[in-house]
Amino acid sequence: MKKGKRWASIWDSFMYWFGRRSLQSRLIAAYIFIILGPCVLVSFYSYELINNMYVRDARDKNQSLLDMEDLHIHTQIESMERAMQVAYEDQDARDYIANTSEPDTEDLVDFSNFSFKNLTRIQYYNPNVEHLRMFSSNNIIEIWPMFLRENRVADEVWYQRALQMKGTYSWSFHYNDPDILERYKGQSPALTPKVSLLREMSIPKTRHVGMVQVDMLLEKFSPRTYSVIKDSQSQMVIVDSEAQIFTRSENSFLATNSEMKSVIHERLQRYRTTGEWDINYTENGKSFLLLHKPIERINADLLNIVSMDSVLEEISHTRNILIGANIGFITLVTAIAYVMNAFILKSLRLLTEEMKKVRRGETYSGITIRGGGEVGELAHHFSKLMNTINTLVAQAVYKQALTKEAELRTLHNQIDAHFLYNTLENIKMLAEIENQRAISDALTSLGGMMRYNFKWSGEYVKLHDEIRHIENYIEVMNIRFDEPIQLRLEIPQDFMELEVLKMSLQPIVENAVKHGWTGEESGTREISIQVDEWEHNLIRMVLTDNGAGIEEDVLRELNQELESVGLTDKVPGGFGAKPSTYGIGLRNVQERIRIFYGKEYGLKVFSEQGRFTRVMMVLPKVLLTGRVGTDDKTDDRR
């Protein structure tokens, strides 16, 4: 029950997430899901067919090789049997073996010149036959390498087994081919596997007189089994009636797979009992096919061990091609679906983007959507709605503008700027006549300040204009102090063209002049202004004075009040215990910055009593008449 609820919760979460995706994303996901299912089913079915086809081809190919090898073995069997038949039925040879008395010299020479040479032709006409030997139970004169005495091999197991066959064919496999003529000299037997055909000879049938032996090396008897042919994908194996396994030693699967030999024995035993044969075999993570062919004439079995590594590599390669084809097909369909959806949903996207612009406060300029349908009807009603809203907003703005214009005219009428300028010039001339240079300079600075204040042609000025206004203000204020205030500027020349709000720095400097020094302290009075880049496309202006500083509690309340400006509907007011200290000028600057630039910009105050007060202002990097540095993303209001 809990598991079901958990799956239900996961499904609900997925549907919630999926429902928040864009319409185009959901449509593409639906296309992929619709296409992916059939592609996976078709690919799986195709992969199974290809897999079976590769396995079947590998089995048929190697079964054909096994049949060809079986045919070759039967050809060699017939060759050995013909050699055996010729030697066994040679009357002179039979008489020589059965002779109990020692022949005279003339008979021995005749036999050697005629009968012996005829028998040697058997090997000449059958070059694959390695040895043709006739063993006699009598004490005959040996004629090497064909006529030998039986006591040389009488103790061998294969020889005793052939004696028990009483004149019928006896097949025997050997791991080596010992040299009978030199076996008593301590010679190590040659590691050359061979197969032998033996037939016991009795004259008459009740009296044993000897044995005929025909040998053939396995590399000639079965080239693919025990020859030097190197094939890393398959290996022929012969298993005789004694369960001996004969195969090559190089690149042998039996050497690298220790359990394979016992598995072959078990399956052969089961085959002889039930007639069933299992061709599939796996060991050490590798797959093999064990193809089987019984050779009844010699009571042996021929096996072809086939490694499936190359087949599995081809299957894996085909699988990768199928996967790649599916991925390519799905990618192509997805791209086509994306383009088609983008074309179909273009009108809806245009309408959505226009709505986002309106939500951000941008002016609605109208939208044109061709065609009808639901999107066209929605765009028509949205345009009607925005036209109505724009009309109402325009009426309100027009009324507000008329009111503001009336207020400004009233203010301008109160002061005649030309009268004030002319009066200041007259006083300046009197000061110069009286040689009062300090008064004359102060009046010049004061005139510059008044012109800067009265000339309000816009909210933005260049930074060098604001700095010049502050210099005039400092020169006027220095009349009050015995120790003048020194203004230190650390502003790169390129930054003098930056845009700032008019009268944004002067209130901060005024605060420093009013509250930084009491007039009783000694030492240099200094105000520094630093301007540098801050993070990405931002400008940091730092104004620092070396005055008395601000108390910690007042500083904390001041920063909290500045942070809340523009973020809440709190009515401007006091700052705790000291409502008139520091706060009004800084708050006005903060309000103007956030109104004109945004809520992410503004002021922050740092101070340490008795040492300094620092005001940091962060603004966007905006140019009025040129570009600063090489930053292509710097705003330009031209």
GIBELMO-V224434 format. One line per field, one symbol per residue. ss: DSSP state (H for helix, E for strand, C for the rest). Layout:
BEGIN
ss: ???
END
This chain:
BEGIN
ss: CHHHHHHHHHHHHHHHHHHCCCHHHHHHHHHHHHHHHHHHHHHHHHHHHHHHHHHHHHHHHHHHHHHHHHHHHHHHHHHHHHHHHHHHCCHHHHHHHHCCCCCCHHHHHHHHHHHHHHHHHHHHHCCCCCEEEEEECCCCCCECCCEEEHHHCCCCHHHHHHHHCCCCCEEEEECCCCCHHHHHHCCCCCCCCEEEEEEEEECCCCCEEEEEEEEEEHHHHCHHHHCCCCCCCEEEEEECCCCCEECCCCCCHHHHCCCHHHHHHHHHHHHHHHCCCCCEEEECCEEEEEEEEEEHHHCEEEEEEEECHHHHHHHHHHHHHHHHHHHHHHHHHHHHHHHHHHHHCHHHHHHHHHHHHHHCCCCCCCCCCCCCHHHHHHHHHHHHHHHHHHHHHHHHHHHHHHHHHHHHHHHHHHCCHHHHHHHHHHHHHHHHHCCCHHHHHHHHHHHHHHHHHHCCCCCEEEHHHHHHHHHHHHHHHCCCCCCCEEEEEEECHHHHHEEEECCCCHHHHHHHHHHCCCCCCCCCEEEEEEEEECCCCEEEEEEEECCCCCCHHHHHHHHHHHHHCCCCCCCCCCCCCCCCCCHHHHHHHHHHHHHHCCCCCEEEEEEECCCEEEEEEEEECEECCCCCCCCCCCEECC
END
